[in-house]
């Protein structure tokens, strides 16, 4: 996502971001799912400052 900034905005104003995610699901036995998701994103401010973040989420699903 790209934002067109105006001169009146401070340097810390949001300018651009990118993100992606990867999801994996595995069913080792019937009625049980193991799920993982990896997320990554970065941000660039109007003044060029950059930051990045990543996250790993794990979950299970049991159907009864």
CORDABEL-V802052 format. One record per residue. N is the residue number from 0. RES is the residue in one small letter. PHI is phi as a letter, one per 40 degrees, with the letter a starting at -180 (none if undefined). Layout:
n->N res->RES phi->PHI
n->N res->RES phi->PHI
This chain:
n->0 res->x phi->none
n->1 res->x phi->b
n->2 res->x phi->b
n->3 res->x phi->c
n->4 res->x phi->c
n->5 res->x phi->b
n->6 res->x phi->c
n->7 res->x phi->c
n->8 res->x phi->c
n->9 res->x phi->c
n->10 res->x phi->c
n->11 res->x phi->c
n->12 res->x phi->c
n->13 res->x phi->d
n->14 res->x phi->b
n->15 res->x phi->a
n->16 res->x phi->a
n->17 res->x phi->b
n->18 res->x phi->a
n->19 res->x phi->a
n->20 res->x phi->a
n->21 res->x phi->b
n->22 res->x phi->b
n->23 res->x phi->b
n->24 res->x phi->b
n->25 res->x phi->b
n->26 res->x phi->b
n->27 res->x phi->c
n->28 res->x phi->a
n->29 res->x phi->d
n->30 res->x phi->g
n->31 res->x phi->b
n->32 res->x phi->b
n->33 res->x phi->b
n->34 res->x phi->b
n->35 res->x phi->b
n->36 res->x phi->a
n->37 res->x phi->b
n->38 res->x phi->b
n->39 res->x phi->a
n->40 res->x phi->a
n->41 res->x phi->b
n->42 res->x phi->b
n->43 res->x phi->b
n->44 res->x phi->c
n->45 res->x phi->d
n->46 res->x phi->c
n->47 res->x phi->g
n->48 res->x phi->c
n->49 res->x phi->b
n->50 res->x phi->a
n->51 res->x phi->b
n->52 res->x phi->a
n->53 res->x phi->b
n->54 res->x phi->a
n->55 res->x phi->b
n->56 res->x phi->b
n->57 res->x phi->b
n->58 res->x phi->a
n->59 res->x phi->b
n->60 res->x phi->b
n->61 res->x phi->b
n->62 res->x phi->b
n->63 res->x phi->b
